[in-house]
Amino acid sequence: MKNIILPIVIILIVVVFSFSLVFFLKPKNQTLTDLSHEIHLLGQQLEDLQARVISLEKMTEEIIEENRTLSDIPLTGDIDGDNKADIIVWRPTNGVWYILKSSTGYNHSQSLRIQWGSGALNDQPLIGDVDGDGIDDLIIWRPKNGVWYILLSSTNYNYSQALTKQWGTGHLKK
């Protein structure tokens, strides 16, 4: 509701200002027909403004809904090996890990992006130092098949050297 108040107020201000210009600044030789035509034109402009406001509101709602469906999963871990927490977000919609490293002052321009896993497969992201090098590895556990997919920091997160290990299942019955 708050998002709609400001555009309505702006429209009202424009309308009031426009009408006051028409009535107070009209030339002396202007007829009522001329005024009626100008009022009609102002009405059309108001309709155009209202359509634009509705369009902007719809676009805003779509952007909000799109972001809501991204369902980012926040994590922390030490990806750069400085013994400080790095900020990590895993996005299920594209399987990308977005990493802001503490060693860069969490600088967005120096962030890492690594695709690993898939939300469509119900993957679960985890962080842990599997290879013991003091730097966290990117881990995906896939409940459907109970397989752990581990991208190792010691291999510079090289896909061809990833570990896989079947352990557990998401299909246990109660």
Phi, psi and omega in degrees: 000323180299326183293337184268338185295312183300312178299323179295316178299317180297316179299315180299318179298316179298316181296310181300316180297317181296315179296321180293324176296318181298315186278325185266336183248012182292144176295152184295333182271006182281133183268171176296328177296318177298316179297319179299319178296317179296321178296320177299316178298319178297323177297319178295320178296321178297318178298319178298316178298318179297319179297320178294318178299316179297319178297315179296320178297318180296316179298318179298316178298320179295319179295316179298315180296319178300314179294326179295326182279351178293326175053045179306142177249114182279141178217165169226153178185173180256093183273334183259000174075022181260012180063023175237150181291133172259150181269125186231138173231130174252127183255108182301329184296332179232358179070019183264136173268124177253120189236124172254117185272139178295328182294344177257009184071027181059038182286120181300325183290345179247022181287159175256147173227120181228124178275123181198108180105177182207126175293331179297335178263010180063030179297148178244119182277142177219162177233140176183158181266083183287321185271359174072021181267004180085003179237134183291147178257156179267124187237136173239132171246127182254104183302328184302320181242358179070023182260136174265129177245118188238120177262113189275136177291327182294345176255015184058037179057043180281121182301322184290345180250018180291151176263146171228141181211123176279123180199106180098174178204150178268005184253026178292139179259145180275000000 
